[in-house]
Amino acid sequence: MLNETSQNVPGVEITAATWRDLNELRAVEHDCFDHDAWSLIDLIGVLTLPGTSRLKAVVNGRMVGFAAGDIRKDEATGWISTIGVIGAYRRLGIGSRLLNASEKDMAMPRVCLCVRKSNQPAIQLYTRHGYHVFDHWERYYEDGEEALVMEKYLRSQRIKIETA
Ligand SMILES: CC(C)(COP(=O)(O)OP(=O)(O)OC[C@H]1O[C@@H](n2cnc3c(N)ncnc32)[C@H](O)[C@@H]1OP(=O)(O)O)[C@@H](O)C(=O)NCCC(=O)NCCS
């Protein structure tokens, strides 16, 4: 099980989430996402489906952030499906820690994600972590906004695959 302590915020623990975290995840989801919030069924799915990386950031026993990813071995790609940190805990390095931990947990040579074109905080986060835009999905979101599709190649994972 992946278990890290944030370097930026004392007492932040990044660890695997389980179905027992459903209620807290609902609260995080509603704090982080407005009309993009996932349904209860989607949240149950992300906490239970196989082939999924699911990590939570916890401070003083309370979930303050969450990240999940689909591990697509046939594409040698991990897709970050969601990442969020509640408002009161942003700009403290927790999103970065969740992103790093997700990349490590999925253990794929390539990681992809999509983001609203207007979501500058998330785009800044991803760019800072080495992601670049490689595609645009027109009218991807329900309100018609375009998605930027971003990717990153993880050197150590690539070397691991090449030498396997
Ligand atoms: C995107 C999000 C996860 C970032 O989480 P976070 O814990 O604040 O991120 P970090 O503190 O690790 O930030 C790392 C870097 O990302 C960039 N960044 C993060 N938030 C930013 C903001 N509001 N404006 C500009 N840059 C920002 C900065 O470069 C930041 O480094 P710095 O603080 O040293 O300048 C958080 O804002 C969030 O949950 N947003 C709502 C949900 C969401 O949009 N998720 C992404 C869906 S694709």
The ligand as an SDF file (V2000), in Angstrom:
LIG
                    3D

 48 50  0  0  0  0  0  0  0  0999 V2000
   -6.2650   21.7450   -9.0030 C   0  0  0  0  0  0  0  0  0  0  0  0
   -6.1140   21.4370   -7.5010 C   0  0  0  0  0  0  0  0  0  0  0  0
   -6.2540   19.9240   -7.3250 C   0  0  0  0  0  0  0  0  0  0  0  0
   -4.7030   21.8660   -7.0480 C   0  0  0  0  0  0  0  0  0  0  0  0
   -4.5350   21.4110   -5.7050 O   0  0  0  0  0  0  0  0  0  0  0  0
   -3.5270   22.1630   -4.7070 P   0  0  0  0  0  0  0  0  0  0  0  0
   -3.3560   21.3130   -3.5080 O   0  0  0  0  0  0  0  0  0  0  0  0
   -3.9600   23.5540   -4.5060 O   0  0  0  0  0  0  0  0  0  0  0  0
   -2.1790   22.1650   -5.5870 O   0  0  0  0  0  0  0  0  0  0  0  0
   -0.6980   22.4750   -5.0780 P   0  0  0  0  0  0  0  0  0  0  0  0
   -0.7190   23.2510   -3.8110 O   0  0  0  0  0  0  0  0  0  0  0  0
    0.0740   21.2050   -5.0930 O   0  0  0  0  0  0  0  0  0  0  0  0
   -0.1830   23.4340   -6.2380 O   0  0  0  0  0  0  0  0  0  0  0  0
    0.9630   23.0970   -7.0140 C   0  0  0  0  0  0  0  0  0  0  0  0
    1.1430   24.1510   -8.0740 C   0  0  0  0  0  0  0  0  0  0  0  0
    0.0390   24.1610   -8.9740 O   0  0  0  0  0  0  0  0  0  0  0  0
   -0.1980   25.5090   -9.4040 C   0  0  0  0  0  0  0  0  0  0  0  0
   -1.4740   25.9850   -8.8660 N   0  0  0  0  0  0  0  0  0  0  0  0
   -2.2940   25.3630   -8.0000 C   0  0  0  0  0  0  0  0  0  0  0  0
   -3.3910   26.1200   -7.7610 N   0  0  0  0  0  0  0  0  0  0  0  0
   -3.2310   27.2500   -8.4760 C   0  0  0  0  0  0  0  0  0  0  0  0
   -4.0150   28.4210   -8.6390 C   0  0  0  0  0  0  0  0  0  0  0  0
   -5.1950   28.5930   -7.9960 N   0  0  0  0  0  0  0  0  0  0  0  0
   -3.5720   29.3850   -9.4710 N   0  0  0  0  0  0  0  0  0  0  0  0
   -2.4030   29.2370  -10.1190 C   0  0  0  0  0  0  0  0  0  0  0  0
   -1.5930   28.1510  -10.0040 N   0  0  0  0  0  0  0  0  0  0  0  0
   -2.0120   27.1770   -9.1950 C   0  0  0  0  0  0  0  0  0  0  0  0
    0.9320   26.3370   -8.8090 C   0  0  0  0  0  0  0  0  0  0  0  0
    2.0270   26.2660   -9.7140 O   0  0  0  0  0  0  0  0  0  0  0  0
    1.2240   25.5610   -7.5450 C   0  0  0  0  0  0  0  0  0  0  0  0
    2.4990   25.8160   -7.0180 O   0  0  0  0  0  0  0  0  0  0  0  0
    2.7150   27.0740   -6.0160 P   0  0  0  0  0  0  0  0  0  0  0  0
    1.6330   27.0150   -4.9750 O   0  0  0  0  0  0  0  0  0  0  0  0
    4.0870   26.8360   -5.4710 O   0  0  0  0  0  0  0  0  0  0  0  0
    2.6120   28.2980   -6.8740 O   0  0  0  0  0  0  0  0  0  0  0  0
   -7.1590   22.2240   -6.6450 C   0  0  0  0  0  0  0  0  0  0  0  0
   -7.1240   23.5830   -7.0290 O   0  0  0  0  0  0  0  0  0  0  0  0
   -8.5780   21.7220   -6.7720 C   0  0  0  0  0  0  0  0  0  0  0  0
   -8.9760   20.7680   -6.1040 O   0  0  0  0  0  0  0  0  0  0  0  0
   -9.3970   22.3470   -7.6550 N   0  0  0  0  0  0  0  0  0  0  0  0
  -10.8100   21.9570   -7.7940 C   0  0  0  0  0  0  0  0  0  0  0  0
  -10.9480   20.5970   -8.4450 C   0  0  0  0  0  0  0  0  0  0  0  0
  -10.3100   20.5660   -9.8170 C   0  0  0  0  0  0  0  0  0  0  0  0
  -10.4630   21.4670  -10.6290 O   0  0  0  0  0  0  0  0  0  0  0  0
   -9.5890   19.4560  -10.1060 N   0  0  0  0  0  0  0  0  0  0  0  0
   -8.9350   19.2360  -11.3810 C   0  0  0  0  0  0  0  0  0  0  0  0
   -9.9020   18.6590  -12.3400 C   0  0  0  0  0  0  0  0  0  0  0  0
   -9.1150   18.3730  -13.9460 S   0  0  0  0  0  0  0  0  0  0  0  0
  1  2  1  0
  2  3  1  0
  2  4  1  0
  2 36  1  0
  4  5  1  0
  5  6  1  0
  6  7  2  0
  6  8  1  0
  6  9  1  0
  9 10  1  0
 10 11  2  0
 10 12  1  0
 10 13  1  0
 13 14  1  0
 14 15  1  0
 15 16  1  0
 15 30  1  0
 16 17  1  0
 17 18  1  0
 17 28  1  0
 18 19  1  0
 18 27  1  0
 19 20  2  0
 20 21  1  0
 21 22  1  0
 21 27  2  0
 22 23  1  0
 22 24  2  0
 24 25  1  0
 25 26  2  0
 26 27  1  0
 28 29  1  0
 28 30  1  0
 30 31  1  0
 31 32  1  0
 32 33  2  0
 32 34  1  0
 32 35  1  0
 36 37  1  0
 36 38  1  0
 38 39  2  0
 38 40  1  0
 40 41  1  0
 41 42  1  0
 42 43  1  0
 43 44  2  0
 43 45  1  0
 45 46  1  0
 46 47  1  0
 47 48  1  0
M  END
$$$$
